[in-house]
Amino acid sequence: MSGAPEAIMKKFIYLSVPSFVTVYMITSNYEHSMNIL
């Protein structure tokens, strides 16, 4: 059972990192588009 929390944490990290990158890219693109306007 000692490996279960580590596997859950790895899955959480693998799922959260792409989401964070996507939000960061959307935010940066939104800021750039606002600066152009």
VEXVEXPA-456714 format. One record per residue (C-alpha): x, y, z; residue number from 1. Coordinates in steps of 0.02 Angstrom, whole numbers, plus 50000, padded with zeros to 5 digits. Layout:
<recs>
X->X	Y->Y	Z->Z	i->NUM
...
</recs>
This chain:
<recs>
X->50000	Y->50000	Z->50000	i->1
X->50150	Y->50114	Z->50016	i->2
X->50158	Y->50135	Z->49827	i->3
X->49977	Y->50190	Z->49807	i->4
X->49994	Y->50370	Z->49870	i->5
X->50147	Y->50395	Z->49759	i->6
X->50053	Y->50332	Z->49606	i->7
X->49907	Y->50446	Z->49647	i->8
X->50024	Y->50595	Z->49665	i->9
X->50109	Y->50555	Z->49500	i->10
X->49942	Y->50542	Z->49412	i->11
X->49886	Y->50706	Z->49491	i->12
X->50046	Y->50793	Z->49435	i->13
X->50033	Y->50722	Z->49258	i->14
X->49854	Y->50782	Z->49247	i->15
X->49880	Y->50953	Z->49327	i->16
X->50038	Y->51006	Z->49235	i->17
X->49961	Y->51006	Z->49059	i->18
X->49809	Y->51098	Z->49127	i->19
X->49922	Y->51229	Z->49206	i->20
X->50020	Y->51249	Z->49044	i->21
X->49859	Y->51266	Z->48944	i->22
X->49792	Y->51399	Z->49062	i->23
X->49960	Y->51490	Z->49057	i->24
X->49963	Y->51489	Z->48866	i->25
X->49782	Y->51551	Z->48856	i->26
X->49820	Y->51688	Z->48983	i->27
X->49978	Y->51745	Z->48893	i->28
X->49891	Y->51744	Z->48724	i->29
X->49745	Y->51842	Z->48798	i->30
X->49864	Y->51972	Z->48869	i->31
X->49955	Y->51988	Z->48702	i->32
X->49792	Y->52010	Z->48608	i->33
X->49736	Y->52143	Z->48732	i->34
X->49902	Y->52235	Z->48709	i->35
X->49877	Y->52234	Z->48521	i->36
X->49702	Y->52306	Z->48540	i->37
</recs>
